[in-house]
Amino acid sequence: MFMREAVARTMADRMAWFWMLAEPIAMVLIMIAVRTIAMGKGKIVPGAEFVPWLVVGLFGFTLFRENMMRALGAVSANNSLFAYRQIKPVDTVLVRCYLEGMLKSFIFLVFIFGGILLEIDMLPADPLMALFAWFSLWMLGAGLGLTFSVLSSLIAEVERVVKITTTPLLLISGVIFPLNFIPQNLLPYVLVNPIVHGIEVLRSAFFPAYRLLPGVDLLYLWFWALAFITTGLLLHIRFEARVKVK
């Protein structure tokens, strides 16, 4: 199943690898242009250079988002495999989440080495914490993917709603603009979003002088991740028969 997904993801389109690299590069360039036009060239991120700060946050969010989004179509794309009794719908979701995480990790490493060649400081100051924060965002996306893969099979409109929410999530997760721009009285509401905690800890692991927002805690993210993973697995067990026939 993994090889089948990997070939379909990387070889179905001859430009697949190009777009995997070109998409984040284009996004970074657009965000740099927006930042320069809107705020000038002054330093706006305390304790970090803007470009590495943006790249780390963007890849952390993309890891979460792609794990969630790719899982939505995993069951329907592999429907023919359910003729084999040993293959369950949950297997297709887990394989896609694993593959997507591996691909995003590889592309992120390419960006890190590219930054080093361009003399941009992209090496994490705390590699172990960076790995743990990266893995935490991976698990959060996988948990939501497990949950929504069942709900979207039962209710078609769920997939549309999830797709609509990805852009607002990008804006409110501190990916593009520093959260220190937000008024202090609104920060408690921003910190309800578990993605913020993962991205902020990931950035602090890369940039030692970067100041974490008060209240940021990976344990809070893991409460959400484990809750969604548990919910998703239970939904797959409960509605396996109905999901298979979709």
C-alpha positions as MATLAB code, in Angstrom:
seq = 'MFMREAVARTMADRMAWFWMLAEPIAMVLIMIAVRTIAMGKGKIVPGAEFVPWLVVGLFGFTLFRENMMRALGAVSANNSLFAYRQIKPVDTVLVRCYLEGMLKSFIFLVFIFGGILLEIDMLPADPLMALFAWFSLWMLGAGLGLTFSVLSSLIAEVERVVKITTTPLLLISGVIFPLNFIPQNLLPYVLVNPIVHGIEVLRSAFFPAYRLLPGVDLLYLWFWALAFITTGLLLHIRFEARVKVK';
ca = [
       0.000    0.000    0.000;
       2.814    2.392    0.863;
       4.578    1.782   -2.452;
       1.296    2.194   -4.312;
       0.653    5.548   -2.630;
       4.259    6.678   -3.061;
       4.252    5.936   -6.795;
       0.874    7.626   -7.254;
       2.016   10.685   -5.291;
       5.430   11.164   -6.875;
       5.264    9.545  -10.324;
       1.703   10.023  -11.593;
       2.644   13.506  -12.792;
       6.074   14.043  -14.380;
       6.193   17.472  -12.734;
       5.219   16.183   -9.280;
       8.638   16.669   -7.664;
       9.020   20.087   -9.280;
       5.724   21.301   -7.826;
       6.568   19.900   -4.393;
       9.569   22.241   -4.329;
       8.148   25.093   -6.394;
       4.990   25.547   -4.322;
       6.721   26.397   -1.000;
       9.316   28.540   -2.811;
       6.557   30.527   -4.506;
       4.688   30.899   -1.218;
       7.796   32.184    0.576;
       8.537   34.682   -2.208;
       4.959   35.959   -2.183;
       4.992   36.358    1.603;
       8.316   38.211    1.485;
       6.900   40.539   -1.162;
       3.747   41.178    0.887;
       5.787   41.841    4.008;
       8.161   44.220    2.194;
       5.319   46.177    0.593;
       3.172   46.328    3.727;
       5.824   46.853    6.411;
       9.027   47.894    4.691;
      12.376   46.227    5.194;
      12.672   46.746    8.929;
      13.055   43.780   11.247;
       9.664   42.757   12.606;
      10.402   39.403   14.291;
      12.190   39.713   17.646;
      15.026   37.206   17.873;
      14.890   35.829   14.302;
      15.414   36.819   10.686;
      12.155   37.068    8.781;
      12.894   34.644    5.901;
      14.036   31.641    8.029;
      11.257   32.435   10.514;
       8.694   32.367    7.705;
      10.088   29.172    6.133;
       9.982   27.260    9.430;
       6.436   28.377   10.207;
       5.200   27.730    6.690;
       6.600   24.191    6.598;
       5.234   23.425   10.060;
       1.754   24.522    9.002;
       2.004   22.723    5.637;
       2.943   19.495    7.414;
      -0.201   19.762    9.542;
      -2.466   20.843    6.684;
      -1.354   18.250    4.130;
      -1.699   15.388    6.619;
      -5.255   16.522    7.300;
      -6.219   17.215    3.672;
      -4.617   14.177    2.019;
      -6.414   11.885    4.448;
      -9.820   13.120    3.262;
      -9.621   11.291   -0.046;
      -7.661    8.262    1.142;
     -10.642    5.953    1.603;
     -12.375    6.690   -1.713;
      -9.099    6.557   -3.694;
      -8.334    3.066   -2.378;
     -11.861    1.655   -2.404;
     -10.906   -1.224   -4.702;
      -8.389   -2.518   -2.145;
     -11.131   -3.333    0.356;
     -11.777   -6.535   -1.580;
      -8.804   -7.833    0.421;
     -10.123   -8.585    3.894;
      -6.892   -7.687    5.649;
      -7.036   -4.083    4.381;
      -9.156   -1.694    6.421;
     -10.152    1.905    5.594;
      -8.016    3.169    8.468;
      -4.949    1.590    6.838;
      -5.299    3.837    3.784;
      -5.433    6.951    5.978;
      -2.440    5.942    8.094;
      -0.359    5.146    5.005;
      -1.172    8.515    3.423;
      -0.345   10.408    6.612;
       2.948    8.554    6.950;
       3.874    9.170    3.309;
       2.931   12.847    3.468;
       4.947   13.353    6.621;
       7.997   11.707    5.064;
       7.743   13.806    1.900;
       7.327   17.063    3.802;
      10.255   16.164    6.075;
      12.468   15.469    3.053;
      11.504   18.745    1.336;
      12.069   20.670    4.574;
      15.573   19.180    4.806;
      16.198   20.272    1.210;
      15.228   23.824    2.187;
      17.484   23.715    5.258;
      20.494   22.615    3.201;
      19.590   25.149    0.510;
      19.563   27.868    3.148;
      22.987   26.766    4.375;
      24.359   26.993    0.811;
      22.911   30.512    0.534;
      24.486   31.399    3.908;
      21.111   31.669    5.611;
      21.088   30.308    9.151;
      18.551   27.491    8.930;
      20.081   24.952   11.321;
      18.015   24.365   14.492;
      19.649   25.485   17.725;
      17.878   22.631   19.550;
      17.542   19.721   17.071;
      15.756   17.374   19.482;
      13.097   19.932   20.349;
      12.710   20.790   16.670;
      12.125   17.108   15.859;
       9.609   16.761   18.674;
       7.681   19.885   17.613;
       7.728   18.685   13.980;
       6.448   15.265   15.041;
       3.762   16.915   17.208;
       2.373   18.890   14.247;
       2.527   15.703   12.173;
       0.427   13.843   14.758;
      -2.071   16.691   15.078;
      -2.654   16.653   11.319;
      -2.897   12.853   11.299;
      -5.446   12.936   14.125;
      -7.662   15.398   12.270;
      -7.155   13.390    9.087;
      -8.339   10.194   10.799;
     -11.423   11.949   12.154;
     -12.412   13.848    9.019;
     -11.742   10.879    6.722;
     -14.699    9.126    8.337;
     -16.915   12.188    8.689;
     -16.359   13.206    5.056;
     -17.316    9.681    3.943;
     -20.559    9.899    5.918;
     -21.338   13.561    5.186;
     -20.034   14.901    1.863;
     -20.219   18.558    2.963;
     -17.580   17.982    5.657;
     -14.792   17.877    3.069;
     -15.858   21.243    1.628;
     -15.978   22.838    5.059;
     -12.512   21.517    5.934;
     -11.072   22.900    2.678;
     -12.624   26.299    3.332;
     -11.084   26.528    6.820;
      -7.469   25.989    5.716;
      -6.892   29.606    4.636;
      -8.293   31.155    7.850;
      -6.177   28.691    9.832;
      -3.085   29.897    7.973;
      -3.840   33.465    9.028;
      -4.680   32.823   12.680;
      -1.834   30.375   13.348;
       0.937   32.957   13.236;
       2.455   31.571   10.047;
       2.747   34.825    8.098;
       2.734   37.603   10.687;
       4.221   37.502   14.203;
       1.654   37.015   16.929;
       3.231   39.816   18.947;
       1.297   42.156   16.623;
      -1.939   40.926   18.181;
      -3.319   42.926   21.149;
      -2.616   41.293   24.496;
      -6.299   40.919   25.319;
      -6.801   38.741   22.210;
      -3.833   36.409   22.765;
      -5.754   33.970   25.043;
      -8.192   33.374   22.175;
      -5.346   32.858   19.694;
      -3.726   30.292   21.995;
      -6.879   28.151   21.880;
      -5.596   27.079   18.447;
      -3.233   24.106   19.038;
      -1.373   24.746   15.761;
       0.031   27.958   17.258;
       1.714   25.999   20.040;
       3.445   23.608   17.632;
       4.664   26.324   15.247;
       5.903   28.597   18.032;
       7.862   25.801   19.749;
       9.281   24.735   16.384;
      10.504   28.271   15.755;
      11.989   28.596   19.228;
      13.941   25.376   18.593;
      15.448   26.903   15.449;
      16.102   30.409   16.772;
      17.475   30.525   20.347;
      16.815   34.267   20.731;
      13.186   33.937   19.626;
      10.772   34.740   22.439;
       7.897   32.335   22.935;
       4.465   33.720   23.624;
       3.401   33.295   27.257;
       1.179   30.235   27.554;
       2.650   28.248   24.647;
       2.896   24.570   25.610;
       3.295   21.457   23.446;
       1.401   19.450   26.048;
      -1.727   21.391   25.074;
      -1.181   20.432   21.412;
      -0.802   16.770   22.394;
      -4.107   16.832   24.270;
      -5.785   17.810   20.988;
      -3.704   15.392   18.906;
      -4.433   12.389   21.123;
      -8.111   13.340   21.363;
      -8.461   13.475   17.573;
      -6.436   10.293   17.034;
      -8.618    8.430   19.538;
     -11.816    9.861   18.061;
     -10.708    9.013   14.534;
      -9.813    5.420   15.384;
     -13.105    4.924   17.221;
     -15.055    6.346   14.275;
     -13.220    4.011   11.890;
     -14.120    1.034   14.067;
     -17.755    2.106   14.454;
     -18.444    3.042   10.811;
     -16.042    0.735    8.951;
     -18.795   -1.038    7.033;
     -20.464    2.218    5.939;
     -17.160    3.813    4.952;
     -16.236    0.833    2.759;
     -19.316    1.097    0.597;
     -18.869    4.799   -0.152;
];
